[in-house]
Amino acid sequence: MDNHRTDHNDLSSSMTVDKTTPPSVLTSPRQSGWRWPCYLAICVTALLLWVDVPVLMTPPAPSCLQPGALIPSLPDAVSRTYANFTSSAYRSHSARLLSDGVRIPTVSYDDMGEVGEDSRWEVFASFRRYLHDAFPLVHARLSVEHVNTHALIYTWHPLHPTAAKPLLLMAHQDVVPVDPATHAAWTHPPFSGHIDDDGWVWGRGASDCKNSVVAIMEALESLVCDEVDVVRPVVISFGFDEETTGYSARSISQRLESVYGVDGFAMVVDEGEPLERREGGVVMALPGVGEKGYMDVTVEVTMPGGHSSIPPPHTAIGVLAAAITAIEDAPYTPTLSHAHPLFHQLTCLALHAPNSLSRTLRNLIARSNFRAIVDAIKDDLGLRYLMATSVAVDVVDGGVKVNALPESAKAIVNHRIAIDSSSQDVRQKISGIVMEVAKSFGLGFSGFGEAGMESRNGMIVVGDNDQTLEPAPVTPIDTPQWKLLGGTFRRVFGEEVIVAPGMSTGNTDTKSMWALSKHIYRLDPMLTGARDNHIHTVDEKVHIDGHLEAVRFFHTLILNFWAADDF
């Protein structure tokens, strides 16, 4: 107390008062003493924002609490098998298995007819025979069910009945077509399954996603060979038209729901993104816990025709162009929240790999300043469209002859709907934008089947189709299933790996599986470098070392699943 009073006296003795200052604004030294701690706090805060020093963050979200590596307790035979996955002999064996699968051109085309009517489906019977011959123990031990002829459901039943929910592992047999015009551009023929001296397996489907099909089957074959004790069911499903309609996945889902019921699976794992090696050597596993929605909006303009020598100020194509411009000029606003997977991912980076983010961004994350975080990262389109609905005008059609006014013009606008939005939000926004365009040209308007404005001058009609899909439910991450998945990643890839929730801007066959489980994950368990960026294009390939990482991952995941007793 004495020192405190002395400080004030010292301060007061050094103060000088401006005689012109009105008495009402003068403050005594004792009255102003409370301000100094505030000034000090402001200065310290400013310094922390300017100087690159560690930031004290709030307690980490559940997604940032990194699980330890889950190492299953293995019989000697299983341990030897796991170690054998890295041997040169098994490496060669695995490469041949994948190569043989890639050689079978299981292409699904957008214009495929019904199974049994379109002969192009028959190649899937060849792939089924390949699986049977390549993995004889799986086919001897597991039950196999055919759905829609070519979809496959394998079930590994425990020896003793159990009420425990099963694990579902998914992949798809089909691949996208190869453009005949690009054949000559391939380093190795697209269905050769060529294995080069550097360990790459080349061909369509090598990385999307016959690698997953084969890796799952290799893991199962090894486990059956080692005669492990099955304590709860494991189910495997392989659809055959993921790259087109996804009809087979819907049929698989209906079949599984009829057997196991709604929410009948403990967890579901399907294809997704590989692990990422970020700047500074940080490796992240980002299993997808959500997917954006999907919607194709058609904008069609109809107007009276006539000879092009006497045109109106704007033809149907011109009006359509105005509508397209108005749509593109009103992009969706990106948003973040505590519940968004991307925010959890950024938080994990800030906590566990701070050097991978800028000082400014780490500070914004620490304060959950969502608007500022969005402003800081939105120019990266890959990140922007994790936070916002995307809009892409992909198809335009109009006019039939150069000297005839077009009587109709149509555009299809693809939307990938943000996880915190809905198809109804898209309908409302598109209707509002295009209605104003119609008014400006004196045209009628109708939106998504609703009665609208009529006009003798023409109409603009907007609508969607039966392919509209809402955003997927977001899988919770404060669960034993998430811990098991993360522990498996850190067992296979090392405890330096950061596991955080990811999400996809596209859709997988899991879009048909929402009723089966609340715990759906999308992943490709290999490092990025093992799967190059040639998916769906020329020179698709995968490295055998990455493929073996996937084999070890599925092998370990199944064993860890059997050992789990908390879900």
CORPE-V917480 format. One record per run of one state. SS is the DSSP state (A for helix, B for strand, O for the rest). FROM is the first residue (numbers start at 1). LEN is the number of residues. If there is no record, write none. Layout:
{{SS/FROM/LEN} {SS/FROM/LEN}}
This chain:
{{O/1/1} {A/2/13} {O/15/8} {A/23/3} {O/26/3} {A/29/22} {O/51/11} {A/62/3} {O/65/11} {A/76/9} {O/85/3} {A/88/15} {O/103/4} {B/107/1} {O/108/11} {A/119/16} {O/135/1} {A/136/6} {O/142/1} {B/143/5} {O/148/3} {B/151/6} {O/157/9} {B/166/7} {O/173/2} {B/175/1} {O/176/4} {A/180/6} {O/186/9} {B/195/1} {O/196/4} {B/200/3} {O/203/7} {A/210/16} {O/226/8} {B/234/6} {O/240/7} {A/247/14} {O/261/4} {B/265/13} {O/278/1} {A/279/3} {O/282/1} {B/283/3} {O/286/2} {B/288/4} {O/292/1} {B/293/11} {O/304/3} {B/307/1} {A/308/3} {O/311/5} {A/316/13} {O/329/12} {A/341/12} {O/353/1} {A/354/3} {O/357/2} {A/359/8} {O/367/3} {A/370/8} {O/378/3} {A/381/7} {O/388/2} {B/390/9} {O/399/5} {B/404/1} {O/405/3} {B/408/10} {O/418/5} {A/423/18} {O/441/3} {B/444/4} {O/448/2} {B/450/4} {O/454/4} {B/458/6} {O/464/5} {B/469/1} {O/470/10} {A/480/14} {O/494/4} {B/498/2} {O/500/2} {B/502/3} {O/505/4} {A/509/4} {O/513/7} {B/520/8} {A/528/3} {B/531/1} {O/532/9} {B/541/3} {A/544/20} {O/564/4}}
